[in-house]
Amino acid sequence: MLENYKQALQLLARFAFFAGVGSHTTMGMGQVAQAANRKGQE
């Protein structure tokens, strides 16, 4: 079950790059960038 949650969160995080988050996303604000994984984390 934990793996399903992990996959769902990864999917939403990837979608956030294209959709943006927060207010004024139609004006180019709210861009999301994915940070590199820290050592020992997935």
Phi, psi and omega in degrees: 000322180298323179297323178296318178295319179298315179295319180296318179293322177295320178297314179295322179294321178292321179293328181300331178298319182278324185273330186079164180225152177087195183271160178064030179292334178288345178259014176091005179265163176087021179291144182246139175236140179271126178277153177293150178294143174281155181301128179090357179244153176248000000 
